[in-house]
Amino acid sequence: MGSQAVVDCALYEDGHRLPGRVEPARALQKTAERPGRFVWLGLYEPTAAQFADIANAFELHPLAAEDAVCAHQRPKLEHYGDTLFLVLKTIVYVEHDKLTATSEIVDTGEIMVFAGPGFAIVVRHGSAPPLTEVRKDLERSPELLALGPTAVLHAVADHVVDQYLEVATEFERDVEELETAVFSPERTNDAGRIYQLKRELMEFKRAVVPLGLPLQQLSDKALPQVPAKITAYLRDVADHHTQAAERILAFDELVTSMLGASMARMSLQQNTDMRRISAGAALVAVPTMVVGVYGMNFDHMPELTWTYGYPAVLLAIAAACALVFRAFRRNKWL
């Protein structure tokens, strides 16, 4: 197998890491040499050929091996004999100076975890961040690591769910910024930005919400592969996931409301513009009508020979325009 796909491969005994790295092909043999051992193998975007050797060495189910290579899976939990296969979607917040109609806010990746007798295999794809710190943190808790491969499964799931909460906090700032703009007294058109925010929120939602059922299965059901102590930790992860999912659903409702409010505000602005245009047209129509009458070529018309006829007509036009202006102003058209 190409070494470029292997991030780390270590052997653990009674919660402690043994010195050096282990060859993946021989790792499972070493776990059989002494009870209390298991191997933790980390991979990043292995090819089908590279993962085929791993699948053969650890006797992974072909369907699970295919999913681990192809990625683009929904969050799920599957059982293949004594092996658990958990798929998680990761979320990374994309920094941006200002939210625009084309801003990328979140980027998704995938992590697959195999937890079986004597092994834990973690496969990352896309923007899924490295799990080096997760491994180090777990190695500082040998009593938890001694519980076996499902401790790795819990640590990875806990890390991913904690990221959900962190991204939700960052995402909330964008929601608040856009909400302030939508309801500000300034005239703005935020429909494009709101729609983009909703698209990014949908991507966030598709990654987080489906994980609820797998975590519930891991924390509620008495799975023989999961020790009771790990089940208690997984319940805590499920609680954090519920918090993240509830925040995302609240964001979704708020952004939908903002989109409706923005469209209503645009419609109101257009109605206001049309009223002002109509009022302006009415003000222009009064002198146009009077001037049009006096522009006719007739010999006998009132005030044609009167000395004060011209200023009188101008005063009449001004008075009529003032009355029309006052009427529109009273009705708040101007």
Secondary structure, DSSP 8 states (H G I E B T S, - for coil): --GGGEEEEEEEETTEE-SS---HHHHHHHHTTSTTEEEEEEEES--HHHHHHHHHHHT--HHHHHHHHH----SEEEEETTEEEEEEEEEEE---SS--TT---EEEEEEEEEEETTEEEEEEEET----HHHHHHHHT-HHHHTT-HHHHHHHHHHHHHHHHHHHHHHHHHHHHHHHHHHTSSS----HHHHHHHHHHHHHHHHHHGGGHHHHHHHHHS--TTS-HHHHHHHHHHHHHHHHHHHHHHHHHHHHHHHHHHHHHHHHHHHHHHHHHHHHHHHHHHHHHHHHHHHTS--SS-TTSS-TTHHHHHHHHHHHHHHHHHHHHHHTT--
